Amino acid sequence: MKLFFSLFLVISLISSCSTGELEKKTTSTIPVKNHSFSNVDSIYTKHLHLDLKVDFTEKKISGVARHQMINSGTKRAIFDIKGLKILKVTTGDVNNETNRKYEIGKETNNKILGKPLIVDIDKNTAFVNIYYETTKESEALDWLDSTLTSSKEKPFLYTQGQAILTRTWIPIQDVPSNRITYSADLSVPSDLLAVMSASNPKVKNKEGMYHFEMKQAIPCYLIALAVGDLVYGDLGNQTGVYCEPELIDDCVYEFKELPDMMKVAEDLYGEYAWEQYDLLILPYSFPFGGMENPRLTFANPTLIAGDRSLVSVIAHELAHSWSGNLVTNETWNDFWLNEGFTVYFENRIMEEIIGKSKADDLALIEFFELEEELERISKSAHPEDAHLFLNLEGRDPDDGMTDVAYVKGAFFLKTLENRVGRDKMDVFLQSYFNHFKFTSVNTEKFVAYLEKELLKKYDIGFNYKEWIYEAGIPSNALVIESKGFERIKLMAEDISKHKLSELENKFSLADRDSYSVQEWLTFLRHLSSNISAERMKVLDESLQFSAWTNAEIQFEWFLKSISSNYTPAYPYLSAFLEKVGRRKFILPLYEALYNNKATKEKALSWFDNYKQNYHAVSRNSIARALHLKN
């Protein structure tokens, strides 16, 4: 069957050369709704089958996307595309295809949306097949040369679809409100393994041919692919980890608690709905800490700290299996429904894994980050981004992916829990996930459900409108206290009071183990904003912050090094920026470098040298921050 497809595809692509007249450019203006040109109100994909070849030599994916659609009687189907070369479009099932006329619509002023692909169909058309190739402009794809992998021997490819980048590697109706099932047949180099957000193989096969099924309906931003030199480690309780062979022992150790996290999550909010839960540890260029692709969370290797101190990110991605994947934000304005619920759920998981006190410390670190984010937003061109419910019309939906959605959303739920009681809160959330499972929800629907099933049911007053529709942190926000944090904040503030000679004898490397990673993060954040380079030098010599391999610690230390012009840290900072592509870290570092007169040229020079090591998500964000053209 797969050999038949290869022959069929070759014949089809050859024949498409003689049917080029079926394509025509258009000046048609297609309305945009929810960051999409698609007409899902009239016709929408029910199931997608991908028949694709992954070519590392040409760095492109080519083949056909077969859309099985529900048609209410319209005579055109509109898809989102960006950075794709459309070869031809047909309708009909695989055994009875008919070539169709199609148009490439105009790009809007918001160029991140790409263009509409408008296909002429009949009112009873149920199958639309789009033959295409990706290009260098397909921003979801990160083609990594072997030098950027752990082995340094074999290349790697992965995709990143959220928020609206799936349209850059698949012609699709790229809107989160439409959930689809999908399947795929992939041809990849025989020495590499392909995995997707679907049922996955555990080992390579000699042919390099792989079949995938995702039988549960998902929004298309969760369709994900990775191809590389991968091995699998079983962690138990329907969990495991894929990674490059060199990392397998470290990964199995670092993520050993994943089965326990699964049990805690199911005990809290019901049975896991996706059969298998695996991690995929990607190369360092991956722009996020984790991405919740169903069945296969993509994760950044910066999480491998050696002491399991950063595994809360994995708890977060696991929690997405309920909040975000099972119940999805209907629009990107409702992004907080994905992330606020997930941060709350993550913290509940971590309570059971590391204890409430340490989980509270994690929440406090996030709250400090939220306060900094709100300060930045208040001075930005869009101070309204401090609301949970957003208005992102005409903007990049990535603009809404701030700590407001994540942490303000979580503290809204924490404060609500504190008001109604944990027992009632858990019953409400479990019923919410069950009621809306495998659907997309907007803020209005959530509010209606909240009022009916919790507030009115128990006659409880709560200021949810202030939390959702207004800026800042309401006065009734839950306050979390930490004696450990207060102690180390005072220790940080005292640094500026000591004479240098006294400071030289205050710390030794052995002191690092006396405090948690979260406490050291608090220490670094509360060092004086104008701490001198001389004092930074003493701290570095005593505690070796520059050489500390925990990415969270490195990030905070490098920020303080930039503001204090502590130049001995710069070789370490340069190496960090060369290696790590995680946007959470590198974007603020580049911004700090650029805004410091002494390091502005370093920001531009380092970015020019290292940008090829970053995924487009990070690269584009940094280019904007440095006022460069993408």
C-alpha distance (Angstrom), angle and dihedral (degrees) to the residues before:
residue distance angle dihedral
M1 . . .
K2 3.81 . .
L3 3.80 91.7 .
F4 3.79 87.7 52.0
F5 3.79 90.1 53.7
S6 3.81 92.6 52.6
L7 3.80 91.5 52.4
F8 3.80 91.1 43.2
L9 3.79 91.9 50.7
V10 3.81 93.2 50.9
I11 3.82 91.2 50.0
S12 3.80 91.1 45.7
L13 3.78 93.9 50.7
I14 3.81 91.5 48.4
S15 3.78 91.1 49.3
S16 3.78 90.6 49.0
C17 3.79 89.2 66.7
S18 3.78 88.7 66.2
T19 3.78 93.9 47.2
G20 3.78 98.0 52.6
E21 3.76 90.2 119.4
L22 3.77 87.5 73.3
E23 3.80 89.0 72.9
K24 3.76 119.4 74.2
K25 3.76 133.6 171.2
T26 3.75 115.8 -122.0
T27 3.75 140.1 -160.0
S28 3.80 89.7 -150.5
T29 3.78 115.0 138.4
I30 3.78 111.1 -139.2
P31 3.81 117.5 -164.4
V32 3.80 118.0 -117.7
K33 3.78 120.4 -133.4
N34 3.79 123.8 175.8
H35 3.83 90.6 -7.0
S36 3.80 90.7 -57.1
F37 3.80 137.8 104.4
S38 3.81 91.7 -155.9
N39 3.80 121.9 120.0
V40 3.80 95.5 -139.0
D41 3.80 90.3 153.4
S42 3.82 87.9 68.7
I43 3.80 104.2 28.7
Y44 3.78 130.3 5.3
T45 3.78 139.7 176.6
K46 3.78 116.2 -101.6
H47 3.81 97.6 175.3
L48 3.80 132.0 10.8
H49 3.80 125.2 -158.5
L50 3.79 118.7 -167.8
D51 3.81 121.7 -159.5
L52 3.78 104.0 -175.6
K53 3.79 145.2 160.0
V54 3.82 119.4 -147.9
D55 3.81 110.0 -148.0
F56 3.82 115.1 -169.8
T57 3.79 93.4 -179.9
E58 3.81 93.4 59.6
K59 3.81 92.5 26.6
K60 3.77 93.7 -130.9
I61 3.78 141.9 114.7
S62 3.80 117.1 -138.6
G63 3.77 136.8 178.4
V64 3.77 139.1 74.9
A65 3.80 136.3 -46.0
R66 3.81 109.0 -151.6
H67 3.79 112.5 -158.9
Q68 3.80 118.5 -162.2
M69 3.78 102.0 -160.6
I70 3.78 143.6 -168.3
N71 3.81 106.2 -133.0
S72 3.80 121.5 -165.5
G73 3.80 91.6 -166.2
T74 3.80 104.8 -72.2
K75 3.81 122.9 144.6
R76 3.78 97.7 -143.5
A77 3.78 135.6 49.6
I78 3.80 119.1 -155.1
F79 3.79 123.6 -156.2
D80 3.80 133.6 -179.1
I81 3.81 118.5 -115.5
K82 3.79 134.8 171.7
G83 3.78 127.3 170.2
L84 3.82 92.4 0.4
K85 3.78 130.3 127.6
I86 3.79 109.1 -141.1
L87 3.82 111.7 -149.0
K88 3.79 100.9 -179.8
V89 3.80 142.5 -35.2
T90 3.80 127.8 -135.7
T91 3.77 136.8 176.8
G92 3.79 128.0 -144.2
D93 3.78 132.9 56.4
V94 3.80 122.1 -58.6
N95 3.82 93.1 -87.1
N96 3.80 97.2 47.7
E97 3.82 112.2 35.9
T98 3.79 126.0 166.1
N99 3.81 123.6 -164.4
R100 3.80 113.4 -116.2
K101 3.78 136.1 -160.7
Y102 3.75 115.0 -112.3
E103 3.78 137.8 179.1
I104 3.77 133.3 -149.3
G105 3.79 105.3 -138.2
K106 3.77 129.3 -145.6
E107 3.77 123.3 -75.8
T108 3.81 114.2 -117.8
N109 3.79 125.0 -132.2
N110 3.79 85.8 -96.6
K111 3.79 94.6 73.5
I112 3.78 94.1 -175.0
L113 3.82 88.2 76.6
G114 3.79 93.4 66.4
K115 3.80 116.3 -156.4
P116 3.80 138.9 -53.3
L117 3.79 119.4 -106.2
I118 3.82 105.1 -148.4
V119 3.81 116.2 -162.6
D120 3.81 125.3 -167.6
I121 3.80 109.1 -131.9
D122 3.79 140.6 160.1
K123 3.79 122.6 -101.5
N124 3.81 89.9 -107.4
T125 3.83 97.2 44.6
A126 3.79 110.9 135.6
F127 3.83 102.9 168.6
V128 3.82 126.6 54.1
N129 3.81 117.8 179.3
I130 3.80 120.1 -165.6
Y131 3.81 119.1 -165.6
Y132 3.77 110.9 -158.5
E133 3.79 151.5 144.3
T134 3.78 131.1 -137.1
T135 3.81 119.0 -124.7
K136 3.79 138.7 -160.4
E137 3.81 86.5 -83.2
S138 3.82 92.8 61.8
E139 3.79 95.4 113.3
A140 3.80 97.9 -173.5
L141 3.79 90.3 67.0
D142 3.78 122.9 83.4
W143 3.82 110.3 -169.5
L144 3.79 107.0 -167.3
D145 3.77 124.0 -163.6
S146 3.79 115.5 -136.7
T147 3.82 90.7 -100.6
L148 3.82 88.7 70.7
T149 3.81 95.2 52.6
S150 3.80 130.3 81.1
S151 3.78 95.2 -111.1
K152 3.82 94.4 45.0
E153 3.81 84.8 -146.7
K154 3.80 109.8 82.5
P155 3.82 133.2 41.2
F156 3.79 126.7 -117.3
L157 3.80 136.8 -149.9
Y158 3.78 129.4 -168.4
T159 3.80 136.2 164.2
Q160 3.80 131.0 -137.2
G161 3.81 113.0 -164.1
Q162 3.80 106.1 170.6
A163 2.94 122.8 132.0
I164 3.84 107.2 5.6
L165 3.80 105.0 -32.4
T166 3.80 99.0 103.0
R167 3.82 86.3 85.4
T168 3.81 87.5 65.0
W169 3.81 93.6 65.3
I170 3.83 102.9 22.7
P171 3.83 127.4 36.4
I172 3.78 98.0 -125.8
Q173 3.79 147.0 139.6
D174 3.79 92.1 -92.6
V175 3.77 102.0 -159.2
P176 3.84 126.0 118.3
S177 3.81 94.1 -138.4
N178 3.82 92.1 70.1
R179 3.81 113.5 74.4
I180 3.79 119.5 -164.1
T181 3.78 140.6 177.5
Y182 3.77 117.3 -130.2
S183 3.79 144.8 -169.1
A184 3.78 132.3 -170.9
D185 3.79 143.4 -164.7
L186 3.80 111.2 -158.1
S187 3.77 133.5 -172.3
V188 3.82 114.0 -157.6
P189 3.82 135.5 160.5
S190 3.80 109.0 -66.7
D191 3.82 94.3 -122.7
L192 3.81 92.0 58.4
L193 3.81 134.2 70.5
A194 3.81 123.7 -133.0
V195 3.81 121.4 -148.6
M196 3.79 131.5 176.3
S197 3.80 141.2 -178.2
A198 3.80 86.4 -84.9
S199 3.81 140.2 62.3
N200 3.79 105.7 -30.6
P201 3.80 141.1 -158.0
K202 3.80 118.7 -120.7
V203 3.82 97.3 -150.2
K204 3.81 139.1 29.2
N205 3.79 123.2 -98.4
K206 3.79 127.0 -144.9
E207 3.79 94.4 -117.6
G208 3.79 97.2 53.2
M209 3.82 88.7 -132.8
Y210 3.81 118.8 134.6
H211 3.80 135.1 179.1
F212 3.81 123.6 -155.0
E213 3.81 135.4 -170.5
M214 3.79 129.6 -168.2
K215 3.79 103.9 -176.2
Q216 3.81 96.8 174.7
A217 3.81 115.6 78.8
I218 3.81 114.3 -109.5
P219 3.82 136.9 173.3
C220 3.79 109.7 -97.8
Y221 3.81 95.2 -115.2
L222 3.81 85.1 73.7
I223 3.82 94.6 60.6
A224 3.79 102.0 110.1
L225 3.79 138.6 173.3
A226 3.79 135.6 -171.1
V227 3.80 130.2 177.7
G228 3.78 123.5 -172.2
D229 3.77 148.9 108.5
L230 3.79 94.9 -58.0
V231 3.79 137.5 167.6
Y232 3.81 129.2 -173.1
G233 3.79 131.9 -128.5
D234 3.80 119.8 -166.3
L235 3.82 112.9 -137.9
G236 3.82 97.2 -179.7
N237 3.82 133.7 -116.7
Q238 3.83 92.5 69.2
T239 3.82 91.9 -54.6
G240 3.79 134.9 112.3
V241 3.78 145.6 145.2
Y242 3.81 135.3 -113.4
C243 3.79 118.8 -158.2
E244 3.77 143.3 138.1
P245 3.84 111.1 -68.6
E246 3.81 93.8 -109.0
L247 3.81 91.0 61.6
I248 3.80 102.5 44.4
D249 3.83 98.4 99.9
D250 3.81 92.7 46.3
C251 3.81 91.7 46.7
V252 3.80 95.2 48.9
Y253 3.81 88.9 50.9
E254 3.81 96.2 43.9
F255 3.80 96.1 48.2
K256 3.79 97.9 36.4
E257 3.82 91.1 120.7
L258 3.82 94.1 59.7
P259 3.84 94.3 100.1
D260 3.82 89.2 52.8
M261 3.80 89.8 49.8
M262 3.80 89.3 52.9
K263 3.80 91.7 52.8
V264 3.81 92.2 48.6
A265 3.81 91.7 48.6
E266 3.80 93.4 50.5
D267 3.80 92.0 46.5
L268 3.80 89.2 53.7
Y269 3.78 104.5 44.2
G270 3.77 111.5 6.4
E271 3.76 142.0 -87.2
Y272 3.80 119.7 -21.5
A273 3.81 105.5 -107.6
W274 3.82 102.1 -158.2
E275 3.85 103.4 68.1
Q276 3.83 97.4 -135.8
Y277 3.81 132.1 37.4
D278 3.79 117.8 -163.0
L279 3.78 136.0 164.3
L280 3.80 125.5 -135.7
I281 3.80 114.6 -158.3
L282 3.78 106.3 -150.2
P283 3.81 130.1 -164.5
Y284 3.80 118.7 -82.0
S285 3.81 94.9 -93.6
F286 3.83 91.1 75.7
P287 3.84 105.2 119.4
F288 3.82 98.8 -141.1
G289 3.78 139.2 49.3
G290 3.78 87.9 -120.5
M291 3.79 141.8 -16.5
E292 3.77 119.1 -148.4
N293 3.80 99.5 -135.2
P294 3.83 103.3 165.9
R295 3.79 116.1 -98.8
L296 3.81 89.3 1.3
T297 3.81 120.2 55.1
F298 3.80 111.9 -161.1
A299 3.82 109.6 -138.9
N300 3.77 137.3 -173.1
P301 3.84 118.3 -121.2
T302 3.82 89.3 -129.8
L303 3.82 83.7 83.5
I304 3.81 89.7 69.2
A305 3.80 96.2 90.7
G306 3.81 95.9 153.0
D307 3.80 93.1 -121.9
R308 3.83 103.1 61.3
S309 3.82 89.0 -115.0
L310 3.82 94.0 133.6
V311 3.80 101.5 43.5
S312 3.81 92.3 109.3
V313 3.82 84.4 88.7
I314 3.82 87.6 63.1
A315 3.82 90.3 49.2
H316 3.82 86.1 52.2
E317 3.80 93.8 52.4
L318 3.80 92.0 45.3
A319 3.82 89.5 51.5
H320 3.80 87.9 55.7
S321 3.81 86.7 69.4
W322 3.81 83.8 79.1
S323 3.82 105.3 23.5
G324 3.78 109.8 46.3
N325 3.79 102.0 6.4
L326 3.80 101.5 44.5
V327 3.83 92.5 31.6
T328 3.81 112.0 24.4
N329 3.80 135.0 -166.1
E330 3.81 106.9 -102.3
T331 3.81 93.0 -147.0
W332 3.81 133.5 13.2
N333 3.82 87.1 -110.2
D334 3.82 85.3 68.8
F335 3.81 94.4 51.4
W336 3.80 91.3 124.9
L337 3.81 88.7 69.3
N338 3.80 87.4 65.3
E339 3.78 99.5 41.1
G340 3.80 107.2 28.3
F341 3.79 91.4 54.0
T342 3.79 90.4 45.6
V343 3.82 95.5 52.1
Y344 3.81 89.1 48.6
F345 3.82 90.9 49.1
E346 3.83 91.7 44.5
N347 3.79 90.4 55.3
R348 3.80 91.5 50.3
I349 3.82 89.7 53.1
M350 3.80 91.7 48.9
E351 3.82 90.5 50.6
E352 3.79 88.4 64.2
I353 3.81 94.7 41.9
I354 3.84 101.7 45.4
G355 3.83 104.1 9.9
K356 3.79 132.6 -97.6
S357 3.80 97.1 -83.6
K358 3.80 94.2 55.7
A359 3.81 91.5 41.1
D360 3.81 88.4 53.4
D361 3.80 88.0 53.3
L362 3.82 89.1 55.3
A363 3.81 89.8 50.6
L364 3.81 91.5 48.6
I365 3.80 91.9 52.6
E366 3.80 88.0 53.3
F367 3.80 91.3 47.8
F368 3.82 90.9 53.6
E369 3.81 88.0 52.3
L370 3.81 89.9 49.9
E371 3.80 91.6 53.4
E372 3.81 90.1 52.7
E373 3.82 90.7 47.0
L374 3.80 92.6 50.5
E375 3.80 90.1 51.3
R376 3.80 90.1 52.9
I377 3.82 93.1 45.9
S378 3.81 92.2 49.8
K379 3.82 88.7 61.1
S380 3.80 95.6 42.4
A381 3.80 131.6 94.9
H382 3.81 88.7 -100.8
P383 3.82 110.6 46.5
E384 3.81 87.1 162.3
D385 3.81 87.0 74.7
A386 3.80 85.3 84.5
H387 3.84 87.2 77.6
L388 3.80 119.7 92.9
F389 3.81 91.9 -136.0
L390 3.80 107.0 57.0
N391 3.77 140.8 -163.4
L392 3.82 106.0 -139.3
E393 3.79 98.0 159.8
G394 3.80 109.4 145.3
R395 3.79 92.1 9.1
D396 3.78 137.1 96.7
P397 3.83 107.3 -89.6
D398 3.81 86.6 -138.2
D399 3.82 85.2 74.8
G400 3.79 87.9 73.1
M401 3.80 94.3 54.8
T402 3.79 95.3 96.2
D403 3.79 134.5 124.6
V404 3.80 87.1 -92.3
A405 3.81 91.6 73.5
Y406 3.80 92.5 41.1
V407 3.78 107.8 36.2
K408 3.80 104.8 19.9
G409 3.81 86.0 47.8
A410 3.81 90.7 51.5
F411 3.81 93.5 46.9
F412 3.80 89.3 49.8
L413 3.81 87.3 59.1
K414 3.82 93.2 41.1
T415 3.79 90.1 52.2
L416 3.80 90.8 46.4
E417 3.80 89.7 50.7
N418 3.80 90.1 50.4
R419 3.82 88.9 52.5
V420 3.82 99.7 45.9
G421 3.80 101.2 28.0
R422 3.80 129.7 -105.3
D423 3.81 95.8 -95.6
K424 3.80 93.6 55.9
M425 3.81 90.7 42.1
D426 3.79 93.1 54.2
V427 3.80 93.0 48.1
F428 3.80 89.3 49.5
L429 3.81 95.0 49.0
Q430 3.78 94.3 46.0
S431 3.81 89.9 50.8
Y432 3.83 89.9 46.8
F433 3.80 92.7 54.2
N434 3.79 91.9 44.7
H435 3.82 95.2 45.4
F436 3.81 95.4 49.9
K437 3.83 99.4 31.4
F438 3.81 115.1 147.3
T439 3.81 91.5 8.8
S440 3.79 136.9 97.6
V441 3.80 120.7 -114.0
N442 3.80 133.6 -164.2
T443 3.78 128.9 -153.3
E444 3.80 93.2 -99.8
K445 3.81 91.8 55.9
F446 3.80 91.2 47.2
V447 3.81 92.2 50.9
A448 3.81 91.2 50.2
Y449 3.81 90.5 50.3
L450 3.83 91.6 45.7
E451 3.79 92.2 52.7
K452 3.81 94.7 45.6
E453 3.80 101.3 40.6
L454 3.79 101.7 34.8
L455 3.80 120.3 8.1
K456 3.81 101.6 40.0
K457 3.79 92.1 31.6
Y458 3.80 90.7 61.8
D459 3.82 97.8 24.5
I460 3.81 93.2 -116.6
G461 3.78 124.7 159.1
F462 3.79 117.2 -143.5
N463 3.83 132.5 164.2
Y464 3.82 96.8 -128.5
K465 3.82 92.5 146.9
E466 3.80 91.3 61.7
W467 3.81 90.5 49.4
I468 3.80 95.8 46.7
Y469 3.79 105.6 33.7
E470 3.81 104.8 29.6
A471 3.81 134.7 66.8
G472 3.77 127.7 -105.8
I473 3.78 132.5 16.8
P474 3.82 115.9 -50.0
S475 3.79 117.7 -122.2
N476 3.80 92.9 -114.6
A477 3.84 93.1 60.8
L478 3.78 113.4 137.6
V479 3.81 111.5 -98.3
I480 3.79 116.6 -141.2
E481 3.79 118.1 -163.9
S482 3.79 129.6 -162.6
K483 3.79 123.4 -171.0
G484 3.80 89.2 -163.2
F485 3.78 91.9 54.7
E486 3.80 92.6 47.3
R487 3.80 90.2 51.8
I488 3.79 94.5 49.9
K489 3.82 92.8 43.5
L490 3.80 88.0 58.5
M491 3.79 89.6 47.5
A492 3.83 90.0 53.7
E493 3.80 92.6 47.6
D494 3.82 90.3 50.6
I495 3.80 92.2 58.3
S496 3.80 91.6 81.7
K497 3.81 91.7 50.4
H498 3.80 97.1 57.5
K499 3.76 123.5 88.2
L500 3.79 112.1 -116.1
S501 3.79 90.6 -112.6
E502 3.80 90.1 54.4
L503 3.79 92.4 45.9
E504 3.80 91.9 53.9
N505 3.80 89.6 65.3
K506 3.80 97.8 39.6
F507 3.84 100.6 82.5
S508 3.76 139.8 30.8
L509 3.78 131.6 -175.8
A510 3.80 89.6 -101.5
D511 3.82 88.5 66.4
R512 3.80 91.2 70.1
D513 3.80 91.3 78.9
S514 3.79 92.0 51.6
Y515 3.80 92.3 75.7
S516 3.79 135.2 42.9
V517 3.80 123.5 -110.3
Q518 3.81 88.3 -107.5
E519 3.80 91.0 53.8
W520 3.80 91.9 50.4
L521 3.79 89.1 49.9
T522 3.79 88.3 54.0
F523 3.80 89.9 48.5
L524 3.80 92.8 53.4
R525 3.79 93.6 46.2
H526 3.79 92.0 52.6
L527 3.77 97.6 49.1
S528 3.79 109.9 116.6
S529 3.79 113.2 -80.2
N530 3.79 88.8 -128.8
I531 3.80 98.7 41.7
S532 3.78 109.6 154.7
A533 3.78 125.5 -112.0
E534 3.82 87.8 -120.8
R535 3.80 92.1 60.1
M536 3.81 90.6 44.4
K537 3.80 87.7 54.3
V538 3.81 92.4 54.1
L539 3.83 91.5 48.7
D540 3.78 90.8 48.1
E541 3.78 94.3 49.5
S542 3.80 91.1 48.3
L543 3.82 101.0 40.9
Q544 3.83 102.3 18.5
F545 3.80 95.3 -134.2
S546 3.83 94.0 164.2
A547 3.80 91.5 58.0
W548 3.84 96.2 40.1
T549 3.82 105.9 119.7
N550 3.81 96.8 -151.4
A551 3.81 102.5 110.6
E552 3.82 95.1 -147.8
I553 3.82 90.8 53.4
Q554 3.79 92.0 44.8
F555 3.79 91.4 51.7
E556 3.82 94.8 52.8
W557 3.81 92.3 43.0
F558 3.80 92.8 50.2
L559 3.82 91.8 50.0
K560 3.81 89.6 53.5
S561 3.83 90.3 44.8
I562 3.80 91.2 55.5
S563 3.81 94.6 48.7
S564 3.83 91.8 48.0
N565 3.82 94.8 40.9
Y566 3.79 90.5 -123.2
T567 3.81 96.4 169.8
P568 3.87 99.4 -176.2
A569 3.83 86.8 72.9
Y570 3.80 93.1 56.3
P571 3.83 98.0 85.3
Y572 3.80 88.0 54.3
L573 3.81 90.3 45.2
S574 3.80 91.3 50.7
A575 3.80 90.9 50.5
F576 3.81 90.0 48.7
L577 3.82 92.8 51.5
E578 3.79 90.6 47.1
K579 3.81 93.2 51.9
V580 3.82 106.8 33.0
G581 3.80 124.6 65.3
R582 3.81 98.8 175.7
R583 3.81 105.2 130.9
K584 3.80 95.1 -148.4
F585 3.80 87.9 67.1
I586 3.76 108.7 29.5
L587 3.81 100.7 43.1
P588 3.85 95.0 59.4
L589 3.80 90.0 42.8
Y590 3.80 92.5 53.9
E591 3.82 90.1 45.2
A592 3.80 90.9 51.9
L593 3.79 91.8 47.5
Y594 3.80 92.1 48.0
N595 3.81 94.2 48.3
N596 3.81 92.5 51.1
K597 3.82 110.9 82.4
A598 3.79 90.9 -147.9
T599 3.81 93.3 56.1
K600 3.81 104.8 28.6
E601 3.80 92.8 105.6
K602 3.80 90.4 48.0
A603 3.82 89.3 56.5
L604 3.80 91.4 54.3
S605 3.79 94.7 41.5
W606 3.80 96.3 46.4
F607 3.79 92.3 46.2
D608 3.79 91.0 50.6
N609 3.81 89.6 50.8
Y610 3.81 98.3 43.6
K611 3.81 106.7 29.8
Q612 3.79 92.3 97.6
N613 3.82 86.7 64.2
Y614 3.83 92.5 61.3
H615 3.78 132.7 80.4
A616 3.82 114.7 -114.1
V617 3.83 90.5 -105.8
S618 3.80 90.9 63.8
R619 3.79 96.1 32.6
N620 3.80 94.4 54.3
S621 3.81 93.6 45.9
I622 3.80 92.1 51.4
A623 3.81 92.8 45.3
R624 3.82 89.4 55.9
A625 3.81 91.5 47.7
L626 3.81 90.5 51.8
H627 3.81 91.0 46.0
L628 3.80 92.2 -117.0
K629 3.79 126.8 143.9
N630 3.81 112.8 -107.6
